[in-house]
Amino acid sequence: MVVEDYAVIGGQAGIGDKARIESKAVRGSGCGVLTSKIVHGNQVVWGTPARPLKEYLTQLANVARIGELKAEVKELRMRVEELCGK
């Protein structure tokens, strides 16, 4: 594992063997970098496995909407069944 100068690593973060954290990279709390992966300089990553912060936040927002999406799919199925005469 290599951690370069000025890298920020949050608490309870994990770093796999042969991983590289480049200079000025930021890893959030609980972040996991898999074996042989590189976190590029000036990049902010979060989650396990580590991914760019914007992608992580988008996925987190989608998870929060699962209940709403499930209800929407159920309603659409019922409409399709009505249209198909089932």
C-alpha positions in Angstrom: 0.0 0.0 0.0 1.2 3.5 -0.8 -0.3 6.7 0.6 1.3 9.8 -0.9 1.6 13.3 0.7 -1.4 15.3 1.8 -3.9 12.5 1.3 -6.9 12.6 3.6 -8.2 9.3 5.0 -11.4 9.2 7.1 -11.9 7.0 10.1 -12.5 3.3 9.8 -11.4 3.3 6.2 -9.9 0.2 4.7 -7.1 -0.1 2.1 -6.4 -3.3 0.2 -2.9 -4.7 -0.6 -1.0 -2.9 -3.3 -3.5 0.0 -3.4 -2.3 3.5 -4.1 -3.7 6.7 -2.6 -2.2 9.6 -4.6 -1.3 13.0 -3.3 -4.2 15.2 -2.1 -6.8 12.4 -2.6 -9.7 12.4 -0.1 -11.2 9.2 1.2 -14.3 9.4 3.3 -15.1 7.7 6.6 -15.7 3.9 6.2 -14.4 4.0 2.6 -12.9 0.8 1.2 -10.3 0.8 -1.5 -9.9 -2.6 -3.0 -6.7 -4.4 -3.7 -4.5 -2.9 -6.4 -6.8 0.1 -7.0 -5.7 3.7 -7.3 -7.4 6.8 -5.9 -6.1 9.6 -8.1 -4.8 12.9 -6.7 -7.4 15.5 -5.9 -10.2 12.9 -6.2 -12.8 12.6 -3.5 -14.1 9.0 -3.0 -16.6 7.5 -0.6 -18.3 4.1 0.0 -17.3 0.5 -0.3 -16.0 -0.1 -2.8 -14.7 3.4 -3.1 -16.2 5.5 -5.9 -16.4 9.2 -6.8 -18.4 11.2 -4.2 -21.0 12.4 -6.8 -21.7 8.8 -7.9 -21.9 7.6 -4.3 -24.4 10.3 -3.4 -26.5 9.6 -6.5 -26.6 5.9 -5.5 -27.5 6.8 -1.9 -30.4 9.0 -3.1 -31.7 6.2 -5.3 -31.7 3.7 -2.4 -33.7 6.2 -0.4 -36.4 6.2 -3.2 -36.7 2.4 -3.5 -40.1 2.3 -1.6 -41.5 5.0 -3.8 -40.2 3.3 -7.0 -41.7 0.0 -5.9 -45.2 1.6 -5.5 -44.8 3.3 -8.9 -43.9 0.0 -10.6 -46.9 -1.8 -9.0 -49.2 1.0 -10.2 -47.8 0.8 -13.8 -48.2 -3.0 -13.8 -51.9 -2.7 -12.9 -52.4 -0.1 -15.7 -50.7 -2.4 -18.3 -52.9 -5.3 -17.1 -56.0 -3.2 -17.5 -54.9 -2.1 -21.1 -54.1 -5.7 -22.1 -57.4 -7.0 -20.7 -55.8 -9.4 -18.2 
